[in-house]
Amino acid sequence: MQTITFIGNGNMALSIANGLKSKYNIEVVGRDMSKLQAFEDALKVKTEKSLLQNFDITDRVILLCVKPANVEEVGKLLKGKSKVIFSVLAGTNIEKLKKHFKTKAVVRTMPNLAASIGESMTTLTGDIEFKSKAEELLGAVGRTLWLSSEKELDIATALAGSGPGYLSLIAESFADGAVKQGLKRDDALELTRGLFAGFGSLIQDIKPAELKDAVMSPGGTTAAGYAALEKGNVRYSCITAIEAAYSKTKEL
């Protein structure tokens, strides 16, 4: 089997490795051997484990999973020139990656939190000759979408990458609203989970506006609640949340 080398051993690396372990040999590189052993234990398969200092990346297929702030430092510790780097680093462009890592090709990827359960919506862009490989590797943790530019990927990061955080706020707020009206907390959470699961399936084939029209009868409960959301500028807040997150990606 081909070997995939993970540089970094955090939660995202573990999620992706879990999706790949049946098809690839997993190699993991980090700063602390005890943490690399913990990574192997969590993965429940044998891995090759190495420390960063002077690790030779020559002709390796790399999944780069370090913190964006550590790119320059990590790059200095490695030697050799990799075949390709698949980076999961938010806001770290291809030019910067090629500046700090010797590699023949780079593909940027942006999974989200749902990678941990194999349901990520991951965006990809970079050297087109590795498009199929990127879709194969990141497809192990959910759906993928290849975009035509880094700008589009940064916008997508603000939506799909950060999206679980926004939806968590919405879910918590809905449950809080039901509790305020007298529903027990556990029941409110169970209803919210069911709501999101069902809506997630519906939106695959139906546009959001059509779903809204289908459930909102004239003068009904949904219309009243919807009007309250509009009064609270929820639509505007969602739009500006994407704008703010996109602006932040350009600062990283």
N, C-alpha and C positions, 0 to 999 in steps of 0.2 A: 504493500500500500504506500501511496505517496505520503510524505510527511509535511504537516503544516506547523510552522513555528510561530508560537504566540510570544510576543515581547510585551510583557505585562501580564499580571495574574489576578486581576480584579474580577468583579462580578460579571462585567460584560464579556471578558475573555472566557470565563467559565461557562456562561450561557451559550456562546458560540461553539466552544469546544464540545459541550454536551451534544449539540446537534451534529457535530462532525465525527465524533469518536468511533462510530461504527464503520465509517468509510475511509478514515485517514489515521495514520499514526500522529499522535499529538506530542509536540515538543514545546516546552514552556521555559521562558527565560525571564529572570527577575533579579532582584537585589538580595533576597533573603531565602536561603535554602529551606528553612523551616516553613515559610509561606508557600514555596513551590511544592513541598511535600503535602501541605494542607490542600493545595489545588488538586494534586493527584488523588488524594483521599476523597475529596468531594466529587471528582470526576468518575471515580470508581473504575478506572482503567490505568494501566501502566503508562507512564509518560517518560520522555527524556527530559531531564531537568538540568539547567545550566545557569550560572551566574552571568550577569551582564558584562562584567569587566573582560574586555578582549574577546568577546564572543564573536565567532566568524560567521557572518551571514551570507557568505559567497554562494550564489545560485539557489538560495533558499526562497521558499514562498512564505512571506511574512504576514502575519496579522498583528498590526501595531495597535496595542490597547493601553498605552500609557496616558498619563495626564498631559493635556496640551502644554502646560507650563514646563514640563520636563523634556520636551522634544530635543532641545539643544544639548542638554546634559546627557541624555541617553544616547544620542547619536555619536557623541565623542567617545563613548565607552565601547562601541562596536568596531569591528574591522571587516573588510571584504565588501563585496558588492552583490546585493540580492537580486534575484530574478524579478521579483515584483513585491511591492508593499501594498497591502490592503489596510488602509487606516480607518479607525473608527473615531478619530479625534475631531470633536466639534470645533469649527472655526479655524482649523489649521489647513491652509491651502496647499496645493500641490507644489507650488514654488518653494514654500518653506520646508516641506518634507524633503524635496530633492536637494535643498541646500544643506540639510543636516544629516541626511542618510544617503549613502551611495547605493543606488538601485537603478535597474534598467527600466522600470515602469512603476507607476503609482496609480492606485484607484482609491478614491475617497468613498467611504461608506458611512451611513448614519442609521444604525439600528435604534430601537427604542426599548423601553423597560420591558415590553411584552416579549422580548427575545428570551427571557427567562422561562417562558412557558411555550416557546416555539410559535409565537403569534406576532412577531415584530412586523412593522411596516418599515422596511429599510430602503433608503435611497442610495443611489450609486452614481458616480461619474469619474472620468479619468481616461487613462489610455485604453482606447477602444478595443485593442487586440485582447484585452483581458476581461472584456464585458461578460462573456459566457462563464468564465471561471468565477468572477465576482458573483454572478447570479447563482451559481451552483453553491459556493461557499456560504454566502449570506442567506440563500434560500433555505439553508438548514435550520434557520430560526424564524421562518415566516415568509412573508411576501416581499418581493423586491420591485423597485422601479428605477430604471436607468434614465438619468436626466442628461441634458445636453450641455450643461455648464455648471461651474462651481457656484455661480450666483444662485442658480435654481436649487442646488443642493442646500445652500445656506438658508434659503427661504423654506425649503422643505424641512430642514432641521427645526425651524421655529414652529412648524405645524406638527409634523409627525414625531420628531424627536422629543420635543418638549410637551407635546399634546397630552400624554398621560398625567402630567402635573396639572394641567388646566382641567381635564375631565375629573380628576380627583376632587378638585374644589367644587365643581358642579355637583358631583355625586354626594359629597358631604353636605352641601347646602340643601339639596333636595331632602335628604334624610333629616336634617335639622328642622326643615320646615314642617315635615310630617310629625316629628316629635313635638314641636311647638303646638300643633293642633291636637295633640293627645295620643298619638300612636306610640307604642313601645319602641325603644331604640332598636332592639334586635329585629323587630318586624319591619321597621323603616329601612334598615340596612338590607334585609332580605329582598324587599320589594325593589330597592334601588339596584341591587345586583341583577335581579331578573329583568328590570327595565333596560339596563345597559346591554345585557346579553341579547335580548330580543331585538333591540334597536340596531345593534351591530350587524345582525343578520339582515334586517330589512333594508338598511342603507346600502347594501351591496348592489342592489338592483333598482332602487327607487331613489330619485333625487330628494334631498331634504325638504325642499319647498312642497313637493307633492305629498310627502308624508305628513307635513304640517296641515295641508289642506284636507287630507283624508280624515284626520282626527278632530279637526276644529269645526264643529257645527255652529251655526249662527246662534248667538246668545247663550252658548253653553259654557261648561266649566273650563274647557281648554282655552276658549277665547278669552275668558276672564283672566286666567293665569298668564296667558301669552301677552295680554295687554300690560300686566304688571311687570313682566320681564322687559318689555319695550320701554316702559316708563323708567325702569332702573338702568337703562342704557346697556343692557347685556350684550346686544349685537355690537354696539360701538366698542365696548370693552374687549370683546373677543377679537375684533379687527385690530385694535391697537395693541393687544397682547402679542399678536403675530409680528406686528411692526417692531415692538420693543425687543422681542427675542431675536429677530433678524438683525437689528442694529447691534445687539450684543455679540452676535457671532462675528461681526466685522471687527470687534475690538479685541477678540481673543488672540 
